[in-house]
Amino acid sequence: MISDKNFAIRLTDVDVCFYVRETGAVSLKELLFSLGKRPFLDKKFVLRNINLEIKHGESIALLGKNGSGKSTLLRVLSGIIEPEKGKIEVNGVVAPLLSLGVGLEYEMTGLENIKLLCALMGMSQAEIKNYTQEIIEFSELGEAINWQVKRYSTGMMTRLAFSIAIIKQPDILLIDEVLSVGDVGFQKKCLKKVEEIKAKGATIVFVSHNFNEVKSMCSKGVLVNNGTIDFIGDIDEVGERYSKLF
Amino acid sequence: MEKTLLNIGFRNAVLNLALKTIKLRYKNSFLGIFWSMLNPLLFLIILTVVFKEINHIENFSLYALSGLIFWNFISASILQVLTSFIDNASILKSVNLHPFSFPLSAIFAAVINLLLTFIPFFIIMFFLHFQLNYTIIFVIPLIIVTSIFVLGFGMILGTLNVFFRDIQLLWNTIIPAFFYFTPIAYTPDLVPESTRHLLKLNPFYYFVESFHDIFYRFKQPDGFNFLICSLLAVSAFAMGYTLFTKYKKGFISNI
């Protein structure tokens, strides 16, 4: 899938909006009475004027306060949110690992979830069959793989979600501070796996508030503040500017 | 991964979502899929007991049962399409999948469910003197047209429901009224001739009457009724898909 273009991700003048109802009260009555006067949805800018180019094989950290737009940026990169304006170019297969228990269905077992999520990520039935055993082994969930996910601890859910997301070598891996939940052993294993994926030439975009973790993995950073990119550069400098925000 | 429709990955995703919906509906319940049959059977008993005296038609039980099976299919599948975006909120927010796959998988799940319950219903219908002939073949186009209508109508309500959860509650309140507005518990000729034409304002009338033609009158669906069904299906789908396309950008921030 990788084309010969030398960037993995390029965003040009990207604006992203949320569409919300300003009143907050979710009621049909209000719309009916205000019909014509008030727009159906109000635009709220969450990301403005984003320009970012990430080269193949680069590992980049996104730093910023809670609510600054880091997660939204990852959702834009993974194609889940369409931008209001601007151009997004992505070269390669993206594996997003966005939040705890990403898309896991709580009433189904771990095994059923593996099959469902793999299918949702675009795998064929044959591929799913191939990867299932590997996913179970990597997750180290043992017999818990046959339990309903609602009985899992958060750590176990992370194990399952992470194992599913990374099993097929992605070209671009997006990680949103999900690794901090697993136990030390699994965290190490995940970081090692991410290093492995990286070594095979994948591009990594990483969000974490654990600066040591970030530093061990990424040499370059992006500081996101109030929906805009404040600074792109060396990870140490980004870290410094980040700590000055507080 | 592009959000393209109709590629192999997309089809596999829709199929798996549909299977998930069916599995989840009956998970943790003892009788499982049998509930899909128990519900119309219970209603059949109620209708037979309550309405048999006023319905002086031959074989009212078969009339009621065939109406009920398809009424249940229509009303349940509209509700499933309606809530499909909200039911799949966590997937919608974390997996790059075209959101059209949710209503599409909901209607697939409903059709699979209908087909699964067909077998036992056929047995019961034979006891109620159902006559099998070639006209049964018309059930296939009729189910397809009904599904397109349900998909479109459900998407109109479903898109609005993302922003106004009242729609879901409103629909649940209105559906029993539609049940009595549609000739299921009674035949159209029981309605006084002066007001009978009002029945035809109800879109569900054409679908249920077409099913009655096949399963009660053992003939092919009335051509005019079927034409209306098709027109309703095409226009509902066009409206539903347009509305959905226009407002899907607001889904993530409102679910």
Interface residues (C-beta under 8 A of the other chain):
Chain A: C17 F18 Y19 V20 R21 V26 S27 L28 K29 L31 F40 L41 K44 R75 S78 G79 I80 I81 E82 V93 V94 P96 L98 S99 G101 V102 G103 L104 E105 E107 M108 E112 K115 L116 L117 A119 L120 M121 G122 M123 S124 Q125
Chain B: M1 E2 K3 I8 G9 F10 N12 A13 L15 N16 L17 K20 K23 L24 K27 N28 S90 I91 K93 S94 V95 N96 L97 F163 F164 R165 D166 I167 L170 Y247 K249 G250 I252 S253 N254
